[in-house]
Amino acid sequence: MATEYSIDVEATIQFTDPNDLAKTLRIFFNNATDRDSLSDHTVLITGFPIESFTIDDDEPSPIPQTRKALYLEDSSILVLTMPGRPHEAVARLFSGQLDIKLANMNCQDDIIPGGGVTTSIGQIQKEPDSSWGPLGADYLTCVLESGVSESRRALARDAKIWLEHYDSHTTQVVTVWICRRRPDIVFTVWKRAQDHPPRAVVDQEVHIKLEEGRPMADGQLRLSFEKFFERRPRPGTAEGDFVFSARELGRVARMVWIQMGFTVQ
């Protein structure tokens, strides 16, 4: 089980004591960030008790608040990721563009942005980068997961967690992979196939590369309004699918790459 979730893990720690773990994590993440502030840094903790994983930020916890957490109750495995600056930037930029589209459709009051709220999916506790759910619902229909790494496997794993569990209401997952070594970003939309058991499949994929100093996207990205709100667009309104043009996605890439030190016009 630990092997399945050890993708991009830099260290594995055996839980013994909350205070010792807090100190170990603080030293590990401080050193990792000093070494490379742009990459994500991930650690896997085994034997982590459920009582030490709290979703209430007002309660003391041995794990840092600035993190992305994936907790598996049945195996007491905790995967913690400290996101780098590009990771956080792409989540804010994409969420900001979606907010504008919601406002232009005049339906921003019909959605609840969940941000990185910890969500229970069966025996799994998961924190996305951003999330959204219909007003009045206590669940998420769309989530965003991003990552800065050499591999895209961890993002595929995250999409499957959201889409393949029977207890999840999520029907769309946007993953954003940012390559650490070169200007290369991939936006992927995952959806739940109508299979039994549920299965996560890639619906769309947009690659953005740097060509002659400019971000060039090979397509646009579309999110289903109906899956997002669990209702059809109202006739005679501006409501409809959320379309992110190649230019909009390129603008996100440009801001991220400038932060990473790549030369972008």
Phi, psi and omega per residue, in radians:
M1 nan -0.736 -3.122
A2 -1.092 -0.638 -3.125
T3 -1.078 -0.677 -3.123
E4 -1.051 -0.527 -3.072
Y5 -1.903 0.280 -3.091
S6 -1.670 0.249 3.136
I7 -1.112 2.242 3.105
D8 1.145 0.222 3.130
V9 -1.311 2.302 -3.137
E10 -1.670 -0.389 -3.126
A11 -2.696 2.612 3.051
T12 -2.096 2.287 -3.065
I13 -2.172 2.377 3.037
Q14 -1.603 2.155 -3.140
F15 -1.197 2.308 3.047
T16 -2.245 -0.786 -3.057
D17 -2.588 2.400 -3.106
P18 -1.003 -0.743 -3.107
N19 -1.183 -0.719 3.104
D20 -1.123 -0.689 3.137
L21 -1.142 -0.770 -3.139
A22 -1.016 -0.739 3.136
K23 -1.174 -0.769 -3.130
T24 -1.091 -0.763 -3.142
L25 -1.154 -0.709 3.139
R26 -1.058 -0.787 3.139
I27 -1.157 -0.770 -3.107
F28 -1.075 -0.888 -3.073
F29 -1.218 -0.612 3.085
N30 -1.108 -0.782 3.133
N31 -1.152 -0.734 -3.120
A32 -1.137 -0.726 -3.134
T33 -1.192 -0.692 3.087
D34 -1.086 -0.618 -3.127
R35 -1.277 -0.673 -3.097
D36 -2.748 1.756 -3.083
S37 -1.435 -0.140 -3.092
L38 -1.622 -0.516 -3.103
S39 -1.452 2.774 2.926
D40 -1.363 2.644 3.112
H41 -2.275 2.219 -3.004
T42 -2.188 2.415 3.104
V43 -2.277 2.515 3.112
L44 -1.954 2.294 -3.108
I45 -2.046 2.171 3.128
T46 -1.748 2.703 3.115
G47 1.175 0.488 -3.089
F48 -1.469 2.094 -3.059
P49 -1.331 2.571 -3.101
I50 -1.053 -0.599 -3.104
E51 -1.179 -0.315 3.109
S52 -1.570 -0.175 3.082
F53 -1.754 1.856 -3.103
T54 -1.975 2.437 3.081
I55 -1.675 0.117 3.112
D56 -1.792 1.934 -3.086
D57 -1.183 -0.218 3.115
D58 -1.435 -0.257 3.137
E59 -1.606 2.520 3.123
P60 -1.141 2.496 -3.132
S61 -2.573 2.516 3.120
P62 -1.292 -0.171 -3.116
I63 -1.742 2.514 -3.098
P64 -1.150 2.625 3.141
Q65 -1.287 -0.581 3.132
T66 -1.501 1.552 -3.095
R67 -2.900 2.970 2.893
K68 -1.989 2.229 -3.058
A69 -2.040 2.486 2.978
L70 -2.292 2.020 -3.075
Y71 -2.108 2.267 -3.139
L72 -1.898 1.825 -3.048
E73 -1.108 -0.700 -3.025
D74 -1.180 -0.439 3.137
S75 -2.032 0.043 3.120
S76 0.962 0.698 3.101
I77 -1.839 2.295 3.088
L78 -2.090 2.183 3.061
V79 -1.927 2.069 -3.130
L80 -1.967 2.302 3.074
T81 -2.125 2.198 3.006
M82 -1.639 1.902 -3.046
P83 -1.270 2.475 3.031
G84 -1.400 3.053 -3.072
R85 -1.069 -0.760 3.115
P86 -1.079 -0.652 3.102
H87 -1.001 -0.883 -3.121
E88 -1.188 -0.624 -3.113
A89 -1.141 -0.783 -3.086
V90 -1.155 -0.608 3.105
A91 -1.142 -0.756 3.139
R92 -1.178 -0.733 -3.088
L93 -1.164 -0.782 3.137
F94 -1.152 -0.765 3.124
S95 -1.085 -0.649 3.110
G96 -1.129 -0.702 3.098
Q97 -1.138 -0.672 3.115
L98 -1.161 -0.664 3.096
D99 -1.045 -0.712 3.125
I100 -1.103 -0.737 -3.135
K101 -1.150 -0.691 3.083
L102 -1.085 -0.727 3.134
A103 -1.154 -0.706 3.135
N104 -1.132 -0.472 3.089
M105 -1.542 -0.088 -3.134
N106 1.051 0.640 3.122
C107 -2.274 0.391 3.133
Q108 -1.153 -0.400 3.123
D109 -1.441 -0.047 3.135
D110 -1.694 0.047 -3.078
I111 -2.256 2.570 3.069
I112 -1.956 1.970 3.066
P113 -1.309 2.147 -3.104
G114 -1.608 -0.177 -3.109
G115 1.020 -2.343 3.141
G116 -1.756 0.540 -3.080
V117 -1.011 2.426 3.093
T118 -1.222 2.245 -3.072
T119 -2.125 2.364 3.088
S120 -1.568 2.200 3.072
I121 -2.197 1.592 -3.044
G122 1.113 -2.122 3.132
Q123 -1.662 0.303 -3.127
I124 -2.026 2.392 2.996
Q125 -1.918 2.184 -3.013
K126 -2.341 2.425 3.073
E127 -2.052 1.987 3.091
P128 -1.435 3.133 3.016
D129 -1.428 -0.719 3.049
S130 -2.570 2.780 -3.107
S131 -2.774 2.762 -3.118
W132 -2.537 2.570 3.074
G133 -2.609 2.701 -3.119
P134 -1.096 2.582 3.087
L135 -1.011 2.295 3.126
G136 1.619 -0.217 3.117
A137 -1.671 2.621 3.108
D138 -1.838 0.561 -3.141
Y139 -2.502 3.005 -3.088
L140 -1.885 2.428 3.060
T141 -1.842 -0.363 -3.123
C142 -2.501 2.371 3.101
V143 -2.338 2.760 3.086
L144 -2.081 2.278 3.063
E145 -2.226 2.253 3.119
S146 -2.266 2.864 -3.131
G147 -2.883 2.554 3.065
V148 -1.949 1.924 -3.075
S149 -2.876 -3.085 3.064
E150 -1.609 -0.255 -3.043
S151 -2.138 2.580 3.074
R152 -1.755 0.050 -3.039
R153 -1.179 -0.618 -3.127
A154 -1.135 -0.645 3.117
L155 -1.205 -0.659 3.069
A156 -1.105 -0.708 3.084
R157 -1.052 -0.779 -3.137
D158 -1.080 -0.761 3.123
A159 -1.045 -0.694 -3.130
K160 -1.176 -0.631 3.098
I161 -1.051 -0.792 -3.101
W162 -1.221 -0.626 -2.959
L163 -1.732 -0.396 -2.998
E164 -1.761 -0.058 3.142
H165 -1.598 2.363 -3.096
Y166 -1.105 -0.483 -3.105
D167 -1.438 -0.071 -3.102
S168 -1.622 2.428 3.055
H169 -1.706 -0.014 -3.106
T170 -1.225 2.255 -3.129
T171 -2.076 -0.173 3.085
Q172 -2.417 2.319 3.075
V173 -2.250 2.246 3.033
V174 -1.803 2.120 3.033
T175 -1.927 2.481 3.123
V176 -2.214 1.940 3.109
W177 -1.716 2.230 3.129
I178 -2.016 2.065 3.113
C179 -1.306 2.323 -3.105
R180 -1.349 -0.552 -2.974
R181 -1.542 -0.423 -3.055
R182 -2.568 2.814 3.124
P183 -1.273 1.591 -3.069
D184 -2.617 2.092 -3.135
I185 -2.294 2.420 3.121
V186 -2.203 2.089 3.000
F187 -1.649 2.253 3.133
T188 -2.265 2.345 3.013
V189 -1.852 2.137 3.086
W190 -1.833 2.546 3.070
K191 -2.364 2.910 3.130
R192 -1.588 2.046 3.098
A193 -1.274 2.636 -3.128
Q194 -1.418 1.108 -3.138
D195 -2.055 2.892 3.030
H196 -2.249 1.989 0.013
P197 -1.264 2.929 -3.133
P198 -1.008 2.582 -3.093
R199 -2.425 2.327 3.100
A200 -1.470 2.268 3.116
V201 -2.297 2.640 3.084
V202 -1.327 2.172 3.132
D203 -1.690 -0.696 -3.131
Q204 -2.572 2.702 3.078
E205 -2.602 2.241 3.140
V206 -2.153 2.152 3.109
H207 -1.743 2.393 3.090
I208 -2.160 2.155 3.123
K209 -2.223 2.894 3.128
L210 -1.675 2.019 -3.135
E211 -2.165 2.076 -3.106
E212 0.931 0.703 3.066
G213 1.430 0.047 -3.092
R214 -2.168 2.458 3.076
P215 -1.185 2.263 3.129
M216 -2.187 2.038 3.110
A217 -1.709 2.516 -3.084
D218 -1.661 0.319 3.093
G219 2.994 -3.012 3.086
Q220 -1.997 2.946 -3.106
L221 -2.151 2.393 -3.088
R222 -2.256 2.272 3.029
L223 -1.911 2.380 -3.109
S224 -1.252 2.146 3.068
F225 -1.101 -0.732 -3.080
E226 -1.123 -0.717 3.097
K227 -1.224 -0.581 -3.107
F228 -1.163 -0.852 -3.054
F229 -1.740 -0.156 -3.047
E230 1.043 0.648 3.036
R231 -2.790 2.841 3.108
R232 -1.434 2.713 3.042
P233 -1.039 2.504 3.120
R234 -1.329 2.262 3.131
P235 -1.043 2.537 3.097
G236 1.364 0.176 3.105
T237 -2.072 3.098 3.108
A238 -1.461 0.044 -3.107
E239 -1.161 2.510 3.133
G240 3.044 -3.139 -3.137
D241 -1.000 2.599 3.109
F242 -1.510 1.994 -3.101
V243 -1.929 2.139 3.072
F244 -1.828 1.945 -3.063
S245 -1.232 2.884 3.076
A246 -1.034 -0.629 3.135
R247 -1.182 -0.717 3.130
E248 -1.134 -0.749 3.110
L249 -1.157 -0.653 3.085
G250 -1.110 -0.600 3.105
R251 -1.142 -0.701 3.074
V252 -1.075 -0.816 -3.136
A253 -1.054 -0.739 -3.115
R254 -1.018 -0.809 -3.119
M255 -1.119 -0.674 -3.139
V256 -1.202 -0.766 -3.095
W257 -1.191 -0.623 3.060
I258 -1.047 -0.724 3.122
Q259 -1.134 -0.515 -3.136
M260 -1.489 -0.078 3.076
G261 1.609 0.121 3.054
F262 -1.367 2.593 -3.124
T263 -1.431 1.957 -3.077
V264 -2.251 2.366 3.096
Q265 -1.422 nan nan
